[in-house]
Amino acid sequence: MTPSAPGICLVLTGPRLEDCRKQLEQSRTFIDLAELRADLVEEKEWPKLNDFSRQAGLPLILTLRQPRDGGQWVGGEDQRRAFFETALKGAWQWFDLEDDQRLPDLEARWIAQGRKLVISFHEFDGVSNGWAARLSAAEGLHCTAKAAVFPQNSDEYQKFVADLLALPPGDRVALAMGGFGFTSRVLAARLGSRWTYASAPGQTAAPGQTDPETLRTLYRFGEQTADTPVYGIVGNPVFHTKSPWIHNPALAALNLPGTYVPFLADNLKAFFDTCDLLDVQGLSCTIPFKEDVLLHLAETSPAVKATGACNTLWRDRKGRWQGDNTDAPGFMAPLATQVGSFEGLRATVIGTGGAARGIVWALRQEGVKVVILGRNPEKAQALALDFGAEWAPLGPESRLVVEDHPDILVQTTSVGMGDTEGQDPLEWYEFTGREIAYDIIYAPRWTTFLNRAKASGCKVLFGYDMLLNQAYGQFRRFTGQEYPKGLSR
């Protein structure tokens, strides 16, 4: 395990050592080392800590974290010193000490035994101007420097990445906690970290951690180097996405280098600056950026020009971003298997966002008569004018309009997922059983909209069907190769 080939460190968080043993055994095949958080272990268990270290069967870090650093231990300095002095008799590979609470005499004895130190600090309220200098100052012989900061937005994550990559190579672990910094945990090799931290399945030791199996198998952590291609999906929200489970297995099946990760963003300028720093090669784009992303593209496909929305980005040979819209063909492919011919069909499209634009355009290309329902009349009217469609308010007053466009009902809004799960934007409409109901939400698979349609005897199409088909086009753009469709399910 070197900075160019980082490891996975499992954080053991059980209140009893038996709980920690179970966590260790559950993830042993996926990890390289583990950290025992003694501050989370009941103090009555502490006399058995050294025995645990001798029986673990892999390198261990011993940590006693205080509340100011995200821990739970509230004892005094004399107790802390006594704790680590007792641990000198164990088989721990590292002591983790905060950079402003060093124990020089104990450290010297520890190092004399051939052991090592992790010198750490945490920032939970952003990314300070001096964090990288503080990290660098903690490095030294027999020491791995560790920093965990908590970016609150895309600008702060861009600063974290830029500051980190500006440092000369060193023995360090640098992580950005939380959603905006999630990729720092996956891209440890590219960022020069000696290891990354992971939590046992079902546990979360720190904001943004995932489990070791997901890191190892889904994100191909052990195969990454500083030069491994990076792909991803940008959105807000984004962690509901299934796209990593579509693209990463395909990269592995074709023996292509690369990992595909989710990027949470709230500022596209800062996000694209981060992509330049990380040399991101391809992106899927989801809510709410499918239209705003156009400002960052050098060239766009006819589908993007027609719809004004982009869901697929990749770099050309000069490193410039190109854009395409694979939503439209991804949407139409499963629908075509249900209708055979589109001639004479009438459709209702619910929503006015970037996905709706691609869908309306695709339906109109096939000659389908479309009415657009939107909560914002101005957006609905503008979208309708762009594609020769009709529009109406999204509400009970439009029941007759929907009844006049009943063949295909397409739900393109986010209503039904996340905080709105269980809601139905068309709750006032009664299905007849003759409609094809298509909801582009894929998590959950069965939305209230689709459940009502199915109960009425309608044919239904799922967001996952569209997701797969649009991903095939994205994968081709990213890699130049066809998606191995045997992996689709």
Stockholm file with secondary structure:
# STOCKHOLM 1.0

chainA/1-489         MTPSAPGICLVLTGPRLEDCRKQLEQSRTFIDLAELRADLVEEKEWPKLNDFSRQAGLPLILTLRQPRDGGQWVGGEDQRRAFFETALKGAWQWFDLEDDQRLPDLEARWIAQGRKLVISFHEFDGVSNGWAARLSAAEGLHCTAKAAVFPQNSDEYQKFVADLLALPPGDRVALAMGGFGFTSRVLAARLGSRWTYASAPGQTAAPGQTDPETLRTLYRFGEQTADTPVYGIVGNPVFHTKSPWIHNPALAALNLPGTYVPFLADNLKAFFDTCDLLDVQGLSCTIPFKEDVLLHLAETSPAVKATGACNTLWRDRKGRWQGDNTDAPGFMAPLATQVGSFEGLRATVIGTGGAARGIVWALRQEGVKVVILGRNPEKAQALALDFGAEWAPLGPESRLVVEDHPDILVQTTSVGMGDTEGQDPLEWYEFTGREIAYDIIYAPRWTTFLNRAKASGCKVLFGYDMLLNQAYGQFRRFTGQEYPKGLSR
#=GR chainA/1-489 SS CBTTBCEEEEEECCSSHHHHHHHHHHHGGGCSEEEEEGGGSCGGGGGGHHHHHHHSCSCEEEECCCGGGTCCCCCCHHHHHHHHHHHTTSCCSEEEEETTSCCHHHHHHHHHTTCEEEEEEEESSSCCTTHHHHHHHHCBTTEEEEEEECCCSHHHHHHHHHHHHHSCCCSEEEEECTTTTHHHHHCHHHHTCSEEEEECTTCCSSTTCCCHHIIIIISCGGGCCTTCCEEEEEESSCTTCCHHHHHHHHHHHTTCCCEEEEEECSCHHHHHHHHHHHTEEEEEECTTCTTGGGGGCSEECHHHHHHSCCCEEEECTTSCEEEECCHHHHHHHHHHHHHSCCTTCEEEEECCSHHHHHHHHHHHHTTCEEEEEESSHHHHHHHHHHHTCEEEESSGGGHHHHHTSCSEEEECSSTTSGGGTTCCTTTTCCCCSCSEEEECCCSSSSCHHHHHHHHTTCEEECHHHHHHHHHHHHHHHHHSSCCCGGGCC
#=GC SS_cons         CBTTBCEEEEEECCSSHHHHHHHHHHHGGGCSEEEEEGGGSCGGGGGGHHHHHHHSCSCEEEECCCGGGTCCCCCCHHHHHHHHHHHTTSCCSEEEEETTSCCHHHHHHHHHTTCEEEEEEEESSSCCTTHHHHHHHHCBTTEEEEEEECCCSHHHHHHHHHHHHHSCCCSEEEEECTTTTHHHHHCHHHHTCSEEEEECTTCCSSTTCCCHHIIIIISCGGGCCTTCCEEEEEESSCTTCCHHHHHHHHHHHTTCCCEEEEEECSCHHHHHHHHHHHTEEEEEECTTCTTGGGGGCSEECHHHHHHSCCCEEEECTTSCEEEECCHHHHHHHHHHHHHSCCTTCEEEEECCSHHHHHHHHHHHHTTCEEEEEESSHHHHHHHHHHHTCEEEESSGGGHHHHHTSCSEEEECSSTTSGGGTTCCTTTTCCCCSCSEEEECCCSSSSCHHHHHHHHTTCEEECHHHHHHHHHHHHHHHHHSSCCCGGGCC
//
